[in-house]
Amino acid sequence: MRKMSAIIAVRKGSKRIPNKNIKPFCGTSLLENKINQLIRLNVANEVIVSSDCDIMLSRSSELGARAVKRGPMLASDGVAMNTVYRHLSTLAKHDHVLFVHVTSPLLEDESLIKCVEQYSNLDSEYDSLATVSKVEEYIWNDSGAVNYNPNNHPRSQDLPKWYCLNFAANIIPKDLMFSRKNIVGEKFYPFFLKKQESIDVDNPIDFKIAEFLYNLKKEKK
């Protein structure tokens, strides 16, 4: 397995859900849940948490992560994520970066382990790995239908095989993350997640749905 640094980036400025990252979530929090998952699975050689919030940094350190204070400019609403990604890449001690979002609490242990294994055995045509979700929707824009012919309406399973990034996990060489200022390479390997694993907690409804499904998963164990 390749040596890698896991990076979590969290801010205190959440507008849709105040204190989203440390808000109580199924007996824990989104931040604690993700740190614990990474440490429990031992999928990275270090876990780094970058934040402008002293509470998040203190809790991360208590859980065994390396907490790194992020400056106000790099945690502001106006900063480009490309700038943030380049900065975060410099924090990694190892040559490969596993970038995860705390807002994907339903990413299963097995999937995360398989992501790391897949990345360690990538064919040379791929330069990185990104988790993705199938897009099985009838998509339109102002010009009309995008991915199907309305005059020959297909079944959803017969739509073109499109997929979208869900950012549950991205794995990329540190040098490429720095040079591209991104967590996605030019040719990434798409790692498909199940629908519920792909849920991204962005608003209060997402939070409630994620709580329900997370608790349901625990009950089945």
Wavefront OBJ file of the C-alpha trace (Angstrom):
o trace
v 0.000 0.000 0.000
v 1.202 3.499 -0.784
v 1.952 5.783 2.135
v -0.590 8.574 2.262
v -1.817 11.479 4.309
v -5.535 11.795 4.955
v -6.704 15.407 4.945
v -9.934 16.823 6.352
v -10.684 20.512 5.784
v -13.397 22.100 7.929
v -14.426 25.686 8.622
v -16.470 27.310 11.345
v -18.461 29.418 8.888
v -21.396 27.193 7.906
v -24.386 29.273 6.841
v -27.059 26.656 5.999
v -26.446 24.586 9.141
v -24.799 26.564 11.980
v -21.811 24.676 13.428
v -22.566 21.839 11.007
v -19.268 20.028 11.459
v -19.551 19.759 15.258
v -23.343 19.720 15.582
v -24.554 16.576 17.412
v -25.006 13.782 14.882
v -26.084 10.297 15.982
v -24.184 10.489 19.263
v -21.115 12.053 17.682
v -20.516 14.792 15.087
v -19.694 14.839 11.385
v -16.092 15.756 12.164
v -15.599 13.162 14.882
v -17.307 10.493 12.785
v -14.893 10.990 9.898
v -11.748 11.163 12.037
v -12.777 8.016 13.889
v -13.456 6.201 10.617
v -10.027 7.052 9.212
v -8.189 6.069 12.381
v -10.238 2.914 12.918
v -9.601 1.663 9.389
v -5.939 2.690 9.369
v -6.172 3.592 5.686
v -3.661 6.460 5.956
v -0.341 6.985 7.704
v -1.533 10.243 9.237
v -4.783 12.164 9.615
v -4.618 15.946 9.246
v -7.406 18.348 10.127
v -7.122 21.873 8.762
v -9.472 24.434 10.288
v -9.864 28.021 11.427
v -11.926 26.842 14.420
v -10.095 26.249 17.692
v -12.881 23.984 18.987
v -12.615 21.715 15.938
v -8.823 21.701 16.147
v -8.832 20.836 19.842
v -11.310 17.987 19.360
v -9.371 16.674 16.347
v -6.166 16.584 18.356
v -7.914 14.718 21.186
v -9.045 12.074 18.687
v -5.529 11.518 17.359
v -5.403 13.752 14.288
v -2.738 16.348 13.543
v -4.551 19.648 13.915
v -3.319 22.544 11.761
v -4.654 26.079 12.145
v -5.748 27.659 8.866
v -5.404 31.397 8.408
v -8.456 33.663 7.955
v -7.834 34.275 4.259
v -7.701 30.564 3.454
v -10.930 30.007 5.408
v -12.876 32.911 3.943
v -15.929 32.675 1.686
v -14.125 34.477 -1.105
v -11.029 32.317 -1.455
v -10.888 30.018 -4.483
v -10.860 26.334 -3.596
v -7.905 25.868 -5.936
v -5.864 28.092 -3.635
v -7.004 26.107 -0.612
v -6.176 22.781 -2.267
v -2.638 23.906 -3.075
v -2.134 25.023 0.522
v -3.525 21.773 1.931
v -1.212 19.684 -0.226
v 1.787 21.271 1.508
v 0.601 19.913 4.869
v 0.967 16.268 3.820
v 4.059 14.399 5.001
v 3.549 11.597 2.480
v 3.513 11.435 -1.322
v -0.189 10.679 -1.693
v -3.247 12.438 -0.308
v -6.573 10.916 0.704
v -8.941 13.887 0.813
v -12.252 13.224 2.538
v -15.265 15.353 3.394
v -16.973 15.106 6.778
v -20.245 15.815 4.974
v -20.247 12.237 3.625
v -21.029 10.346 6.852
v -22.593 7.383 5.048
v -19.446 6.382 3.182
v -19.065 2.750 4.217
v -15.872 1.353 5.721
v -15.634 -1.271 3.003
v -15.873 1.356 0.269
v -13.154 3.520 1.773
v -10.841 0.532 2.154
v -11.497 -0.494 -1.453
v -10.807 3.057 -2.652
v -7.352 2.956 -1.098
v -6.671 -0.531 -2.435
v -7.827 0.448 -5.919
v -5.658 3.553 -5.924
v -2.612 1.539 -4.881
v -3.125 -0.683 -7.942
v -4.181 1.873 -10.547
v -3.359 1.280 -14.190
v -0.923 3.815 -15.626
v -3.702 5.519 -17.612
v -5.120 6.960 -14.370
v -3.472 9.645 -12.271
v -5.934 9.775 -9.349
v -9.161 8.328 -7.954
v -12.477 9.991 -7.194
v -15.723 8.637 -5.805
v -18.657 9.183 -8.138
v -22.413 8.650 -8.344
v -24.458 7.423 -11.287
v -26.611 10.086 -12.923
v -29.878 8.463 -13.929
v -31.977 11.582 -14.357
v -33.595 13.290 -17.323
v -31.473 16.423 -17.543
v -32.539 19.666 -19.171
v -31.133 23.156 -19.530
v -32.455 26.316 -21.181
v -31.713 24.829 -24.596
v -33.730 21.674 -23.989
v -33.008 18.053 -23.098
v -29.321 17.318 -22.502
v -28.930 13.574 -22.218
v -31.908 12.076 -24.079
v -34.368 12.614 -26.914
v -37.813 13.578 -25.534
v -39.389 12.297 -28.760
v -37.944 8.857 -28.093
v -38.229 8.695 -24.315
v -35.877 6.016 -22.923
v -36.084 4.134 -19.633
v -33.897 5.667 -16.938
v -31.591 2.628 -17.015
v -31.076 3.203 -20.752
v -29.896 6.796 -20.379
v -26.252 7.520 -21.276
v -23.851 6.291 -18.599
v -23.107 9.612 -16.946
v -21.723 10.080 -13.457
v -20.906 12.981 -11.177
v -18.298 13.661 -8.534
v -19.664 13.319 -5.006
v -16.405 14.162 -3.154
v -16.836 11.516 -0.472
v -13.198 10.548 -1.113
v -10.487 11.659 -3.517
v -6.983 10.201 -3.713
v -4.233 11.963 -5.619
v -0.432 12.301 -5.602
v 0.594 15.235 -3.422
v 2.686 16.799 -6.197
v -0.234 16.632 -8.637
v -2.594 18.138 -6.076
v -0.130 20.998 -5.661
v 0.507 21.611 -9.379
v -3.141 21.299 -10.456
v -4.427 23.035 -7.329
v -7.136 20.382 -7.265
v -8.080 17.047 -5.714
v -9.004 15.617 -9.133
v -6.382 14.704 -11.694
v -6.621 14.994 -15.467
v -7.615 11.332 -15.780
v -9.151 9.965 -12.602
v -10.435 6.475 -11.887
v -14.185 6.675 -11.135
v -15.056 4.699 -8.011
v -18.825 4.243 -7.898
v -20.651 4.510 -4.595
v -24.117 3.315 -3.702
v -26.776 6.011 -3.679
v -27.020 6.452 0.075
v -23.221 6.562 0.459
v -23.190 9.531 -1.891
v -25.379 11.754 0.304
v -23.679 15.077 0.947
v -24.885 16.988 4.010
v -25.403 20.508 2.692
v -28.664 21.695 4.252
v -30.929 20.835 7.212
v -32.951 18.303 5.207
v -29.763 16.484 4.156
v -28.714 16.427 7.805
v -31.981 14.796 8.893
v -31.867 12.243 6.075
v -28.266 11.347 6.873
v -29.129 10.951 10.565
v -32.016 8.646 9.767
v -29.996 6.449 7.409
v -26.965 6.391 9.700
v -29.069 5.225 12.639
v -30.815 2.681 10.431
v -27.437 1.277 9.409
v -26.385 0.976 13.045
v -29.587 -0.870 13.930
v -28.909 -3.479 11.229
v -25.462 -4.301 12.595
l 1 2 3 4 5 6 7 8 9 10 11 12 13 14 15 16 17 18 19 20 21 22 23 24 25 26 27 28 29 30 31 32 33 34 35 36 37 38 39 40 41 42 43 44 45 46 47 48 49 50 51 52 53 54 55 56 57 58 59 60 61 62 63 64 65 66 67 68 69 70 71 72 73 74 75 76 77 78 79 80 81 82 83 84 85 86 87 88 89 90 91 92 93 94 95 96 97 98 99 100 101 102 103 104 105 106 107 108 109 110 111 112 113 114 115 116 117 118 119 120 121 122 123 124 125 126 127 128 129 130 131 132 133 134 135 136 137 138 139 140 141 142 143 144 145 146 147 148 149 150 151 152 153 154 155 156 157 158 159 160 161 162 163 164 165 166 167 168 169 170 171 172 173 174 175 176 177 178 179 180 181 182 183 184 185 186 187 188 189 190 191 192 193 194 195 196 197 198 199 200 201 202 203 204 205 206 207 208 209 210 211 212 213 214 215 216 217 218 219 220 221
